[in-house]
Amino acid sequence: MISIVYEVGLYRRLLAETVRKGDIVVEIGPHTGLSTLGYAGKAKLVIAIDKSPEAEESFKPICKEHRNVRFLREDVRGFDALAKVVKIAPKCDILAVDIGGGRYSDTVYKVWGSWSGALKPRHSIIRSRTLAEFLQRAEIKDDSVKKKFKDNGWLSEWGRATPYTLRRQLGEFKNYVDITKSIKDE
Ligand SMILES: C[S@@+](CC[C@H](N)C(=O)[O-])C[C@H]1O[C@@H](n2cnc3c(N)ncnc32)[C@H](O)[C@@H]1O
């Protein structure tokens, strides 16, 4: 499923409700971790990525208390950040994206599109007012566009236009050791 919300309280609630025991969660833009704390106890592994120094500081005690939470201070617009995450977990169950709900829908869409295409989540939760408005207002006027899709959190069309070298790099990450296997279930 792909869920879009704007209101931050709703985003945190939906994320907390959607995560199942044992899930691997990749959360983009957790800021001080208020959204993360709502589900960290249930998840097998949380990879939280944020570029801000405040986020890095806030996550120090969170990572100490929750040994299943890892924080990466990275800019998610770069391929390097995705490459680091794929090395830790080649796939995830939940992908949550909140890099500021009000603006830059192009960045939100691009980041979510490439990260979900690589990590193939069961469910994506995206916080974006502009994407929400776009979906409310847009109407597809082309019968050739597929109407039914599998209920997962990524786009079936992803990768069709991905350059060969990027696809090869992503494929190579599959050969790395999957450290998530060493994290014990609670
Ligand atoms: C609105 S806050 C997230 C709020 C959080 N989800 C909550 O529930 O409290 C947006 C966060 O996205 C981060 N962010 C924005 N652009 C980013 C980028 N390109 N790479 C990584 N983090 C980014 C910001 O540093 C900020 O911490």
PDBQT file of the ligand as one rigid body, heavy atoms in Angstrom, charges set to zero:
ROOT
HETATM    1  C1  LIG A 201       9.269  17.831   9.204  1.00  0.00    +0.000 C 
HETATM    2  S1  LIG A 201      10.720  17.096   9.780  1.00  0.00    +0.000 S 
HETATM    3  C2  LIG A 201      10.230  15.442  10.176  1.00  0.00    +0.000 C 
HETATM    4  C3  LIG A 201       9.311  15.339  11.367  1.00  0.00    +0.000 C 
HETATM    5  C4  LIG A 201       9.186  13.943  11.924  1.00  0.00    +0.000 C 
HETATM    6  N1  LIG A 201       8.702  13.000  10.941  1.00  0.00    +0.000 N 
HETATM    7  C5  LIG A 201       8.251  13.931  13.137  1.00  0.00    +0.000 C 
HETATM    8  O1  LIG A 201       7.232  13.226  13.087  1.00  0.00    +0.000 OA
HETATM    9  O2  LIG A 201       8.559  14.618  14.100  1.00  0.00    +0.000 OA
HETATM   10  C6  LIG A 201      11.631  16.864   8.297  1.00  0.00    +0.000 C 
HETATM   11  C7  LIG A 201      13.021  16.278   8.500  1.00  0.00    +0.000 C 
HETATM   12  O3  LIG A 201      13.527  15.916   7.220  1.00  0.00    +0.000 OA
HETATM   13  C8  LIG A 201      14.910  16.161   7.188  1.00  0.00    +0.000 C 
HETATM   14  N2  LIG A 201      15.327  16.334   5.790  1.00  0.00    +0.000 N 
HETATM   15  C9  LIG A 201      14.876  17.242   4.882  1.00  0.00    +0.000 A 
HETATM   16  N3  LIG A 201      15.500  17.086   3.698  1.00  0.00    +0.000 NA
HETATM   17  C10 LIG A 201      16.348  16.032   3.864  1.00  0.00    +0.000 A 
HETATM   18  C11 LIG A 201      17.290  15.392   3.006  1.00  0.00    +0.000 A 
HETATM   19  N4  LIG A 201      17.453  15.800   1.745  1.00  0.00    +0.000 N 
HETATM   20  N5  LIG A 201      18.018  14.357   3.481  1.00  0.00    +0.000 NA
HETATM   21  C12 LIG A 201      17.856  13.943   4.770  1.00  0.00    +0.000 A 
HETATM   22  N6  LIG A 201      16.991  14.517   5.640  1.00  0.00    +0.000 NA
HETATM   23  C13 LIG A 201      16.250  15.542   5.199  1.00  0.00    +0.000 A 
HETATM   24  C14 LIG A 201      15.088  17.428   8.004  1.00  0.00    +0.000 C 
HETATM   25  O4  LIG A 201      16.420  17.528   8.493  1.00  0.00    +0.000 OA
HETATM   26  C15 LIG A 201      14.044  17.241   9.116  1.00  0.00    +0.000 C 
HETATM   27  O5  LIG A 201      14.617  16.687  10.250  1.00  0.00    +0.000 OA
ENDROOT
TORSDOF 0
